[in-house]
Amino acid sequence: MDGPQFILALIAALGGGATLREIFAAIGRVRSGKTKTERTQNKNLVARAHYAEAMHQFERDFRLQVQDAASLWRRLAIEYGADAAELGPWPVPPDPPKRPEDDPDTSTI
């Protein structure tokens, strides 16, 4: 077996055919512009995940605020026999976090 046949046999034995196919597919995606689209989609998914986490924290904080206020008002009503007008206003939620907009800029990835 001479040099080129040995190299081809080594590539075939190590699964290099699949590796070469992936390399050529990646080059094709870069040339067609598909990688930029994929990066934009990935960046938007990350932004949506951060937004979902922020909304979860926002809802949790407001729920705890309402529960604390309700507990305090109930205790006051029981202790002092206060009517509903004396208990104070219901807590108003703060502004929720801004929803991210789809950003076509992929320079931060």
DOPA-977920 format. One line per field, with one value per residue: residue number from 1; x, y, z of N, C-alpha, C, CB in turn. Coordinates in Angstrom, 2 decimals, padded with zeros to 5 digits. Glycine has a CB too. Layout:
<recs>
pos	[NUM_...]
n.u	[X_...]
n.v	[Y_...]
n.w	[Z_...]
ca.u	[X_...]
ca.v	[Y_...]
ca.w	[Z_...]
c.u	[X_...]
c.v	[Y_...]
c.w	[Z_...]
cb.u	[X_...]
cb.v	[Y_...]
cb.w	[Z_...]
</recs>
This chain:
<recs>
pos	[1_2_3_4_5_6_7_8_9_10_11_12_13_14_15_16_17_18_19_20_21_22_23_24_25_26_27_28_29_30_31_32_33_34_35_36_37_38_39_40_41_42_43_44_45_46_47_48_49_50_51_52_53_54_55_56_57_58_59_60_61_62_63_64_65_66_67_68_69_70_71_72_73_74_75_76_77_78_79_80_81_82_83_84_85_86_87_88_89_90_91_92_93_94_95_96_97_98_99_100_101_102_103_104_105_106_107_108_109]
n.u	[000.86_000.68_001.48_-000.83_-003.02_-002.83_-003.35_-006.00_-007.22_-006.74_-008.22_-010.79_-010.99_-010.97_-013.30_-013.34_-014.69_-017.25_-016.54_-015.29_-017.52_-019.11_-017.47_-017.48_-020.21_-020.46_-018.90_-020.47_-022.77_-021.75_-021.07_-023.58_-024.87_-026.39_-025.42_-025.32_-028.01_-028.70_-027.19_-028.46_-030.99_-030.29_-029.34_-031.67_-033.18_-031.76_-032.20_-034.96_-035.05_-033.79_-035.66_-037.87_-036.93_-036.68_-039.37_-040.42_-039.16_-040.19_-042.98_-042.92_-041.88_-043.92_-046.09_-045.27_-045.23_-047.96_-048.95_-047.70_-048.84_-051.55_-051.44_-050.63_-052.81_-054.90_-054.12_-054.19_-056.91_-058.03_-056.89_-057.66_-060.24_-060.78_-062.36_-062.72_-061.99_-060.09_-057.85_-056.04_-054.61_-054.64_-051.68_-049.84_-048.60_-045.15_-043.73_-043.58_-040.74_-039.15_-040.05_-037.85_-036.68_-036.48_-033.23_-031.26_-028.54_-025.54_-023.17_-022.47_-022.29]
n.v	[-001.17_002.09_005.62_007.54_005.73_004.65_006.92_007.48_005.12_005.35_007.67_006.72_004.69_006.08_007.48_009.76_010.54_011.39_013.60_015.24_015.71_017.24_019.47_020.53_021.07_023.06_025.07_025.58_026.62_028.99_030.38_030.70_032.36_031.42_030.93_033.38_033.95_031.84_032.56_034.94_033.96_032.36_034.33_035.78_033.84_033.62_036.18_036.03_034.06_035.38_037.39_035.86_034.87_037.29_038.09_036.04_036.51_039.07_038.55_036.84_038.53_040.47_038.88_038.03_040.53_041.18_039.09_039.63_042.10_041.39_039.67_041.41_043.20_041.51_040.77_043.27_043.82_041.81_042.35_045.01_045.34_046.72_048.32_047.80_050.19_051.36_049.80_050.41_051.07_048.69_046.96_048.28_046.98_047.19_048.52_046.09_044.16_045.21_043.78_041.97_043.02_041.53_041.24_041.91_042.20_040.55_040.93_040.76_038.18]
n.w	[000.00_-000.97_-000.24_-000.78_-000.82_001.74_003.33_002.58_003.48_006.20_006.83_006.23_008.12_010.51_010.47_008.99_006.75_007.45_008.95_007.03_005.44_007.17_007.46_004.85_004.68_006.62_005.47_003.24_004.52_005.57_003.26_002.09_003.83_005.84_008.40_009.68_009.97_011.68_013.93_014.62_015.29_017.50_019.24_019.67_020.96_023.35_024.39_024.76_026.72_028.86_029.24_030.03_032.47_033.86_033.94_035.49_037.97_038.47_038.70_040.89_042.92_043.05_043.80_046.34_047.60_047.58_049.15_051.60_052.21_052.39_054.56_056.62_056.63_057.33_059.90_061.17_060.91_062.48_065.00_065.62_064.77_062.45_059.64_056.04_054.74_056.35_056.07_054.03_050.72_047.99_046.96_044.20_041.21_040.12_037.06_034.49_033.22_030.15_027.05_024.98_021.76_018.53_017.48_014.80_014.81_015.10_016.31_018.97_019.71]
ca.u	[000.00_001.51_001.10_-002.22_-003.98_-002.76_-004.04_-007.44_-007.66_-006.73_-009.38_-012.00_-011.02_-011.23_-014.57_-013.05_-015.67_-018.31_-015.93_-015.16_-018.86_-019.51_-016.66_-018.01_-021.54_-020.26_-018.44_-021.65_-023.65_-021.11_-021.16_-024.97_-025.38_-027.27_-024.86_-025.72_-029.40_-028.72_-026.69_-029.53_-032.02_-029.76_-029.29_-033.04_-033.59_-031.13_-032.92_-036.26_-034.83_-033.55_-036.94_-038.71_-036.41_-037.04_-040.81_-040.63_-038.75_-041.16_-044.23_-042.65_-041.76_-045.23_-046.91_-044.85_-045.68_-049.40_-049.15_-047.30_-049.85_-052.77_-051.20_-050.65_-054.17_-055.71_-053.74_-054.74_-058.37_-058.34_-056.50_-058.34_-061.61_-060.84_-063.13_-061.91_-061.48_-058.94_-056.73_-055.10_-054.79_-054.05_-050.40_-049.83_-047.35_-044.25_-043.74_-042.89_-039.56_-039.43_-039.88_-036.77_-037.04_-035.57_-032.09_-030.54_-027.11_-024.93_-021.79_-022.20_-022.23]
ca.v	[000.00_003.29_006.76_008.03_004.70_004.55_008.09_007.28_004.05_005.90_008.57_005.90_003.93_006.99_008.18_011.07_010.90_012.18_014.87_016.06_016.13_018.34_020.66_021.10_021.62_024.32_026.05_025.94_027.50_030.31_031.04_031.03_033.34_030.76_030.99_034.66_033.76_030.98_033.35_035.87_033.18_031.98_035.53_036.09_032.84_034.00_037.35_035.58_033.35_036.39_038.05_034.93_034.87_038.57_038.06_035.13_037.23_040.15_037.99_036.32_039.66_041.09_037.94_038.13_041.82_041.08_038.19_040.34_043.13_040.72_039.17_042.56_043.73_040.55_040.89_044.54_043.71_040.95_043.01_046.27_045.38_047.78_048.01_047.73_051.51_051.69_048.90_050.99_050.67_047.45_047.30_048.43_046.36_048.06_048.25_044.83_044.37_045.38_042.60_042.24_043.03_040.71_042.05_041.25_042.39_039.37_041.27_040.50_036.72]
ca.w	[000.00_-001.03_000.58_-000.90_-000.41_003.18_003.89_002.39_004.37_007.56_006.94_006.26_009.38_011.63_010.28_008.42_005.72_008.08_009.34_005.83_005.01_008.05_007.13_003.61_004.97_007.34_004.49_002.45_005.32_005.66_001.96_001.77_004.78_006.80_009.75_010.28_010.37_012.86_015.06_015.01_015.99_018.81_020.07_020.04_021.96_024.62_024.88_025.26_027.98_029.89_029.50_030.80_033.84_034.47_034.22_036.61_039.17_038.65_039.20_042.24_043.84_043.26_044.55_047.74_048.10_047.82_050.29_052.82_052.50_052.83_055.91_057.52_056.72_058.09_061.31_061.67_061.02_063.62_066.25_065.90_064.30_061.44_058.44_054.82_054.36_057.19_055.83_053.07_049.32_047.50_046.32_042.75_040.73_039.36_035.62_034.17_032.36_028.72_026.21_024.01_020.35_017.75_017.11_013.71_014.98_015.71_016.66_020.39_019.97]
c.u	[000.91_000.87_-000.35_-003.26_-004.00_-003.51_-005.55_-007.97_-007.70_-007.92_-010.66_-012.11_-011.38_-012.54_-014.39_-014.03_-016.79_-017.78_-015.78_-016.51_-019.35_-018.74_-017.19_-019.41_-021.42_-019.79_-019.61_-022.59_-023.07_-021.28_-022.59_-025.56_-026.27_-026.74_-025.24_-027.17_-029.50_-028.22_-027.75_-030.62_-031.55_-029.72_-030.69_-033.57_-033.00_-031.86_-034.28_-036.12_-034.58_-034.84_-037.84_-038.24_-036.78_-038.53_-041.12_-040.28_-039.74_-042.45_-044.07_-042.60_-043.12_-046.14_-046.55_-045.29_-047.17_-049.67_-048.78_-048.35_-051.14_-052.61_-051.26_-052.07_-055.07_-055.41_-054.30_-056.25_-058.76_-058.05_-057.37_-059.78_-061.81_-061.71_-062.22_-061.31_-060.23_-057.71_-055.72_-055.30_-054.13_-052.74_-050.49_-048.52_-046.46_-044.35_-043.00_-041.66_-039.95_-039.16_-038.79_-037.30_-036.04_-034.47_-031.31_-029.02_-026.52_-023.51_-021.46_-022.15_-020.79]
c.v	[001.23_004.44_007.21_007.00_004.56_005.71_007.94_006.19_004.53_006.82_007.76_005.16_004.83_007.77_009.56_011.50_011.76_013.56_015.78_016.56_017.30_019.61_021.32_021.69_022.95_025.42_026.51_026.86_028.90_031.06_031.46_032.07_032.73_030.86_032.30_034.58_032.91_031.74_034.32_035.13_032.77_033.16_035.91_035.10_033.17_035.20_036.96_034.84_034.33_037.12_037.15_034.87_036.16_038.62_037.15_035.82_038.35_039.63_037.44_037.46_040.30_040.17_037.98_039.44_041.78_040.18_038.88_041.39_042.48_040.19_040.30_043.07_042.80_040.67_042.18_044.45_042.87_041.67_044.21_046.34_046.45_047.34_048.14_049.08_051.88_050.83_049.43_050.45_049.34_047.78_047.32_047.83_047.38_047.72_046.95_045.11_044.47_044.09_042.90_042.22_042.15_041.60_041.33_041.38_041.19_039.67_040.95_039.02_036.29]
c.w	[000.00_-000.25_000.44_-000.48_001.11_003.86_003.75_003.30_005.82_007.80_007.06_007.59_010.56_011.47_009.71_007.36_006.28_008.48_008.13_005.34_005.86_007.76_005.88_003.83_005.69_006.39_003.62_003.22_005.43_004.35_001.63_002.72_005.84_008.23_010.44_010.75_011.63_014.09_015.56_015.77_017.38_019.75_020.55_021.08_023.33_025.21_025.43_026.59_029.12_030.25_030.34_032.26_034.56_034.82_035.39_037.92_039.50_039.26_040.61_043.25_044.11_044.06_046.04_048.38_048.43_049.04_051.60_053.21_053.02_054.25_056.93_057.71_057.53_059.58_061.92_061.87_062.23_064.92_066.58_065.44_063.23_060.26_057.21_054.44_055.16_056.88_054.82_051.66_049.00_046.79_044.80_042.23_040.04_037.88_035.34_033.29_030.90_027.97_025.18_022.59_019.61_017.20_016.01_013.85_015.71_016.19_018.12_020.70_019.90]
cb.u	[-000.98_001.75_001.97_-002.48_-003.63_-001.30_-003.57_-007.74_-006.72_-005.42_-009.46_-012.00_-009.67_-010.07_-015.30_-011.68_-016.25_-018.89_-014.57_-014.47_-019.86_-019.31_-015.18_-018.06_-022.37_-019.23_-017.31_-022.40_-023.86_-019.62_-020.64_-025.82_-026.12_-027.46_-023.34_-025.55_-030.20_-027.85_-025.43_-030.13_-032.39_-028.36_-028.65_-033.94_-033.17_-029.62_-033.08_-036.94_-033.64_-032.49_-037.64_-038.68_-034.88_-036.68_-041.60_-039.78_-037.34_-041.45_-044.73_-041.33_-040.80_-045.88_-046.74_-043.33_-045.40_-050.13_-048.33_-045.93_-050.14_-053.12_-049.85_-049.75_-054.76_-055.46_-052.21_-054.41_-058.96_-057.55_-055.05_-057.59_-062.56_-059.42_-064.37_-062.75_-062.56_-059.31_-057.26_-053.69_-054.23_-055.03_-049.32_-049.98_-047.66_-042.78_-043.10_-043.85_-038.55_-038.59_-041.22_-035.64_-037.05_-036.31_-031.18_-030.98_-026.81_-024.91_-021.55_-023.26_-023.09]
cb.v	[000.00_003.71_007.90_008.45_003.35_004.53_009.40_006.94_002.83_006.67_009.52_004.90_003.26_007.96_008.27_011.09_009.65_011.45_014.64_015.25_014.94_017.94_020.27_020.03_020.62_024.13_025.46_024.69_026.91_030.16_030.14_029.77_034.41_029.31_030.85_035.82_033.12_029.74_034.11_036.57_031.94_031.39_036.71_036.09_031.43_034.32_038.39_034.68_032.38_037.40_038.40_033.53_034.68_039.73_037.61_033.85_037.80_040.85_036.89_035.54_040.72_041.43_036.51_037.98_042.94_040.51_036.91_041.02_043.97_039.58_038.46_043.68_043.94_039.11_040.85_045.68_043.10_039.65_043.44_047.37_045.62_048.16_048.96_047.20_052.56_051.54_047.59_050.72_051.74_046.70_046.31_049.93_045.21_047.92_049.43_043.85_043.23_046.53_042.20_041.22_044.49_039.97_042.33_041.81_043.70_038.22_042.72_041.15_035.91]
cb.w	[001.24_-002.50_000.26_-002.33_-001.06_003.64_003.19_000.92_004.25_007.81_005.73_005.10_009.62_011.77_011.59_007.86_005.09_009.31_010.00_004.72_005.10_009.51_006.94_002.52_005.82_008.47_003.60_002.03_006.72_006.01_000.86_001.81_004.07_006.41_009.72_009.26_009.23_012.62_014.67_013.77_015.17_018.66_019.30_018.81_021.52_024.41_023.76_024.23_027.85_029.41_028.18_030.17_033.84_033.53_032.97_036.43_039.01_037.31_038.27_042.25_043.28_041.91_044.00_047.85_047.06_046.56_050.12_052.62_051.24_051.88_055.98_056.99_055.32_057.60_061.45_060.70_059.73_063.54_066.17_065.29_065.45_060.95_058.32_053.67_054.56_058.64_055.34_053.51_048.39_046.54_046.76_042.32_039.76_039.85_034.84_033.44_032.55_028.13_025.51_024.15_019.77_016.61_018.34_012.37_015.75_014.71_016.40_021.25_018.95]
</recs>
